[in-house]
Amino acid sequence: MGEHHDTEASQRYASAPSRREAILRRIELDGYVSATDLVTQLGVSANTVRRDLRRLAGDGLVRAVRGGAAPAEPSGAMPFTDRSAQAAAAKRAIAVAAVRHIEPGTTVALDSGTTTLEIAKLLPADAGLTVITHSLPAIAVLAPRSDISFIGIGGHYGRDTRSFGGPEPLAALEHLRVRTLFLSAAALDGSGVYGSNPCETDIKRRFMSIACSTIVVADVGKFSMSAPIRVHSWEPVERLVTDAVPDGFSAVPVEIAS
């Protein structure tokens, strides 16, 4: 029966246009598609899938990511420099409020993002902190500081987020433990925290799994944005530090930075 299904799939997607339309529909629905899954679903070879993905990426219809493809312009994933300029005063205020939750002598994790970068800049001096991050801008801020024990997590570099992802950082984080994680988000709603792509989402989830306390830091604009992949529900989040929240939001305790 499996061979019959494979034959039907091969016939259905024998033409390149039909395959590429199917790939685009899948990415639109799921926000990501893996090359391995496409081989099975389309009943074609890995080389054919790679050619299709290269063609779609070359036409600007998808964005190549590790192991597959994602939307060409994922919601909430504008370039890092553009995001840094948005709500800059609010992000600074959020960072000021967030660092008050850092206990001296503990290990802190910083997710990638423009708000967590502000936290990196404001980490208290001589507090005996150990800091873990995969964010390249945060690494640049922390590396010169002799008063902080610093663990930089490397891997495949993502230019949109200016952070490292892939299997290497996931494996490294598995053996670590942190007291407080400051988690960023591409989007927020009443059901949880969202990320823009699978690599980003996997790192966020791994960070959460090794943290005793997770604090989400995000400006209110994230509630009006959308992103394709839910990182997690609000259940394991201790609090949200933000500049405002929409009416009716009550998922977790909120601290309003001013």
Disulfide bonds with the S-S distance in Angstrom:
none
